[in-house]
C-alpha cells in the first residue's frame, strides 16, 4: 500500500513524498505429520533401528512466503522446501532412509520464517528400538571338567529395550539360565548353569542376543 504526504505552500509549489508500506506477516501455523498423515508432536515412535522415516512439515500463511527448514539438535539437515498451489502453504518432507542410533533421542525441529520475523518452531523427538551392539561369553576360556557344574556368563550391550539372551549347545537351546539388567539398562547379563558331560567334548556353546521389538 502506498501513502503520500503533501505539503501546500501559500507561495510556492506543492511538494509531495511517497512511501510504500510493506506489512510482514509471519506464518500462523506449523504442523508435523508422519507418513500416514497423522499429526505428530513430542515423543514419536518407537521406530525400529534401520527402518525408514518420512516426516512432513507444513506451514500455513505468511507474507512474504516463508522458508521451511528441518534441524536435528539445532543443526540444519534439510532446506529443500516447496510451496502449495493456491492454498498459501509451504512444506518440507524429511526422509531418513535408515534410522541409526545417532538419531535416538535427538530433537528434530521444523522452522518456518521469512528472514524478517522470528521463525515459528515445531519439534519432535524420535524414540527408537535399538539392536544389541555386541554379545560375548565373558568367561569362555575356562577348561571344563565332566560332571562338575560351572556357571557361564554372557553379556550384551546397547539394546533398547534390553536384549533377550538365548543359550545354545550346538543347535540345541538351553533353558536353565537367568537374566539381569544393569541399572542404566544398557547391559543384559545371562547366567547359565552348565553340567558338562564326557559326550559334550568338542560341543559348541554359544549365546545369542536379540531385540524382540
Buried (B, 14 or more C-beta within 10 A) or exposed (E): EEEEEEEEEEEEEEEEEEEEEEEEEBBEEBBBBBEEEEEBEEEBBBBEBBBEBEBBBBBBBBBEBBBBBBBBEEEEBBEEBEBEEEEBBBBBBBEBEEBEBEBBEBEBBBBBBBEEBEBBEBBBBBEBBBBBEEBEBEEEEEEBEEEEEBEBBBBBBBBBBBBBBBBBBEEEEBEEBEBEBEEEEBBBBBBBEBEBEEEBEEEEBBBBBBBEE
